[in-house]
């Protein structure tokens, strides 16, 4: 039988916060890495299109496919990290509910009172309010993947013998 031990309260909070913080930072770092790689690939492809003869551009169709594949792989990595962050957020909500809800020192419970947590899934914030990291990253991943495939298709059509 598990019983509540107040002596480890701080340790539990610190552990969950460290887990949340680690994965949140990892998510941002991986996304920055993705943007850097995609920018270099798109920039290199467009530079090559302007400066290489038609016969030399055929391999560039593969660059478009590679751009799309990278977008998919980084999206899947982001989904994994997002899940880990959600686990930590749920634990922090439980900590706030259990330990801090009746506190006279703490007025705001950031995880428990998060508007995105309350509103559920909808796309209204896309136009009317704040955009979540997940939706923002998803838009970027989808855009890069689509542009990569469009580049590959365009080069495939334009450069047919």
N, C-alpha and C positions, 0 to 999 in steps of 0.2 A: 504494500500500500504506500502510495506517495503522499507525503505531507509537505506543507509549505514551510520552508526554512528561510526566515527573513535575513539570515546572515549571508546568504548567497544572492540576494536580490540585485545588488550592484554588479556582481560578477555575471549574472544572467543578462542584464541590460547591456553591459559592455560587450559581451560575446555576440549578442544579436546585432548590436550596432556595428561592430567591427565587420561582421559577415555582410551586412547591408552595404556598408561603406566600401568594402573591397570590391564587391561585384558591381556597384554603381560606377565606381571609378574605372573598373575594367571595361564596362560597357562603353563609356565615353572614349576611352583610349582605343579600343578596337574600332569604333566608328571613325575616329580621327585617322587611324591607319587606313581604313577602307577609302575614305575620301581622298587621301593622299595618293593611294595606288590608282584609283579610278581617274583622278585628275591627270596623273602622269600618262596613263594609257590613252585617254581621250586626246590629250594634248599631243602626244606622240603620233597618234593615228591621223589627226587633222594636219599636223605638220607634214607627215609623209604624203598625205593626199595632195597637198599643195606642191610638193617638191620632187615627186617620183613619177616616172613615166607610168602609163597604164599597165604595162606588163609587170612592173615591179610592185604594183599595189595588190595583186591577187592575194598574197599572204595576209594583207591587212583585214580581209574578211574574217580570218581566224582571230584577230585581235578583238573584233566586235563580239564574237562568240565567247572569247575569254572574259571580256568585260561583263557579259551577262552571267557567265558561270560564277565569277567572283561575287557579283551582286547576290546571287542565290546563296552561295556558301556563307557570306558574311551575314545575310539575313537569318540563316539557320543558326549561326553562332549567336546572333543577337537574341533570337527566340530562347535559346538555352539560358543565356545570361539574364534575360528578362524574367524567366521562370524562377531563377535563383533569387533575384531581387524581390519578386512577389512573395516568395516564402519568408524572406526576412521582414518584409512589410507586414505580413500577417502576424508574425511573431511580435513585432513592435506594437501592432494594434492590440494584441492580447495583453502585452505588458502595460500599455496605457490603460486598457480597460480594468485590469486587475490591480495595478499598483498606483496609478496616478489619477484615476477618475474622481476620487474623493479628496484629492490633495487640495490643501489650501494654499500651497506654494505655486502650483502649476496651473495656469489658466488656459493655455492652448495645448491641445493634444494633436500635433500635426498629422500623425498617421490615422488616428481615429476620425478626425474631422476633415480629411482630405476630400474636396469636392468631387474629384474623379472617382474616388472609392464609392461615394454615395450615388453618383449619376449613372454608373454602369457604362455599358458600351453604347456610344452614339457618336455621330459625326458632327453634331452641332458646334462643338468647339472649333472645328475646322474653319468655320465662317464667323461665328459669333463670340468666341471666347478663346481660352488658352488651348494650345495644341500640346498633347502629351509627347514625351520622347518616343514612345512606341509608334505613334501615328506619324510623327515627323520622320523617324528613321525608316519606317515602312514606305513612305512616299519617296524618299531618296533611293532606297534599294530598288523599288519598282521602276522608278524613272531611269536609273542607270541600267538596269537589266533590259528595259524596253529600248533605250537608246543604243545599247550594245547590239541587240538583235537587229534593230533598224539599220545600224551601220553595216553589219554583216550582210543583211539582205540587199541593201543599196549597192554595196561593193560587188556582191554576187550578180546582181542584175546589170549594173553598168559595165562590168568588166567581162561579160560573157563574150567568148570568141566569135 
